[in-house]
Amino acid sequence: MQEHPEKYSDQQIESMMDELDRVPDVESAWQKFSAEQEESTESAQSHIHTSRRWLKVAASFIGVLLVTGLAFATIHFVQRSGSAPNSARDSGEKAGVVMTNRNDSLPPQGEVEEASIIFENVPLDSMLMEMASYYQVGVEFTREETRQLRFHFVWKRNESLDRVLERLNNFKAVNIEKSDTVIIVE
């Protein structure tokens, strides 16, 4: 239009100038833009809220699966480690007392294999009575409450009575001494 004004009529030029002079309604445009953005934000927030809800559900489900798996693994581990082969158990076994061999394989030729006894959560009086009968000594308790103390102890029958008592005295709950043919528990 500036290069060839002769191509335009005066009315056309006037109408173009009027259009340029008009100020656009910024306020209404801004309100329209804001409304569109709010709708978009609400939609996005709703989508995010729904996504977070599903993530929480998925995390809870995975947590339950993990805990269940750990429980089954623990049960399986306890069952496998707590059971001994029937051939290794003493036929006169008491509750909580398990007879095991030092080695699961056969001993070298000419060597006698020594057995161990595992006392699991067994009262001290039961444990010491069995040891005393093996070593052919008596047992005497100076306090009644010490009879019911429960222990987990591996008794190696090839050890001397003095060594076994020394190991038992490592438990701070009791003091065990030996007099000629009597074990005295204080």
N, C-alpha and C positions, 0 to 999 in steps of 0.2 A: 504494500500500500504506500510506503514511503518512496519506493523507487518509481512506481507508475501511478501516481495519484489521478491521472487523467482517466484511468479505467473505472474509477468509482464515482458515484454520484454524491452530491452533497448530503443527501438523506442517509445514504449508507455510511458515510464518514461520521455523521452525527450519531447514528444509532450505535456505531462501534465505540465512539467516545463515551456515550452514556453507559454502555456496559462496563467500560473500564472505570468509570467514576463510581459505580455502585460498589459499596463495601459489603463483602460477604458476611453472613450472620455467623460469626465465630462461636458465639455462645451456644446456638442450637447445634452446630456441628460438633462442638466439644461434648455436649450432653449425649448426642447420638453415639459418639465414639466411646464415651465412658460406659454407657448402658451395654454396648456390645462387648466391651472388655469385662464388665462384671459378669455377664452371662457366660462368657468364655472361662473366666476364673472359677466361677461356681461349678461349672461342668468339669473343669480340670480337678478341682478340689474333691468333688464327688467321686471322680474316677480314682484319685489318689487314696481317698478314704476306703473305697471298696478294695483297692489293691492291697492296702495295709491290712485290712481285715482278713483277706485270703492269705497273706503272708503269715499273720499270727496263727491262723488255723493250721497252715502247713508246718510252721515251727513247732506248734504244740503236738501235732501228729508225729513229727520226726522225734521229738523229745520222748514221747510215750514209747515209740518203737525202740529207741536207744535204751531206755530204762528197762524195758521188757527183755531186750537182748542181753543186757548185763545181768539181769536176774537169772535168766536161763543159763548163761555161761557160768555164773557163780554156783548155781545148783549143780550143774554138770561137773564142775571142777571139784566141789565138795564131795559129791558122790564118788567120783573116781579116786580122789586122794584119800577119802575116808574108808574105802573098802580095801581089804587085803584078801589075797587069794585064800581059799579054804585050806589049801595045803600048808599055809604058813600059820594058821591059827592053832592054838593049843586046844586039844580036845576037852580039857577041863577049864576052858576059858571062863573068866568072870566078866560081868558087865564092866566095860571100861578098861579091861586089861587085854592087850593083844600081844601074842607071841610072834616075833618075826625073826628071820634069819639075818645075820649081818650082811650076807651077800645073797643075791637071788640066784647067782650062778653056782655051779658045783665047786666045792673047795678043791685045792690042789691035792693030788694023791698023797695020802699019808697024813694030811693035816685035818684035825677035827674042827668042824665048823661050830662056833659059839653062837648061842641064841641070845637075843635081847628081848626084853619085855617092855612094852610101851604102856604106861599108865596114863590114861586120858581122863582128867577130871575125876580122880579117884580119891576118896578120903585117905588121909595120912595113916590112920590105924590099919586099914585094909592093906595098903601098900607095904607098910613096915612089917605086918604079920607075915606076908608072903616072903619078904626078904629074910626075915628072922628064921623062918622054917628052912629056907635054903642054906643059910649060914649056920644053922643049928644054935641059935641064941634066943634069948627072951626079949620082950619089949615091955617097957614101963613108961607110963605117961604121968608126969607130975601135975599137969593141968588138963582137965577134961575138954576144954574148948579146942585144944590142939589136935584132938582126935579127928575132928570133923573138917580140918583144913583140907582143901582139895588142891591137887597138883597135876601138872603135866610133867612126866618124868620118864626118861628112857633109862632103864636099868640094864646094864651090860653085865651079864652073869659071870663073865670072865674077870671082872674087876674085884679087887679085895673089898672086904666089908669096910675097912677104913677109908678107902678111896670113895666108895659109894656114899658113906656118911659125910665125907668132906664135900662132895658135890651137893648133897641135900642141904648142908649148912650154908651153901651159897644163897639159898632162899632166906631172906631176912626174917621171915615169919616164925621160924623155929630155930632152936638150938638143940642139936642131937649129939650126945656123947656115948662112948662105949666103955662099959665096965666089964671086966672079965668075960662073962657070958650073958650080959644084959645090955640092950640098947636103951638109953635113958633119953626121953624126949621132954624138954623143958619149954 
